[in-house]
Amino acid sequence: MKDIALLAHDAGLTVLLNGKIGREEYRSVSGSFAALQRFAEAYYEPAGDTAKLVEKLHNRAALQFEDEDAQVMREAGTDIKTKAEDEQAVVLHWFITLVLKHGANWWNVARTELTEMQKRITGADARGDTESTA
């Protein structure tokens, strides 16, 4: 069984012990909505076959970065050689860094960052800039 108080604390919620009568503890929890969402994500575990399906879909999504992702990163200022293995190494390193920093939300962050890079490139092209900003 999960330690619900520890999960709440790790998610950024404040857990207070309000009182204890015998072995029964009375606690209150407060915090931001974002912390509550992190708690819910940490608490929820799909059961049985659903868990395997979710894991399979996450793994598949992780391996399906688009060919142009490296080109977008290059145009946004990242130094990447044009060989396929160099492009893959840079993109995979970026993905791993995002996983370590953002956990389960890494894929959403990656897509957001790529969208922001594309906007900067499009903005630079519209202004006629010769160099893109990183």
Disulfide bonds with the S-S distance in Angstrom:
none
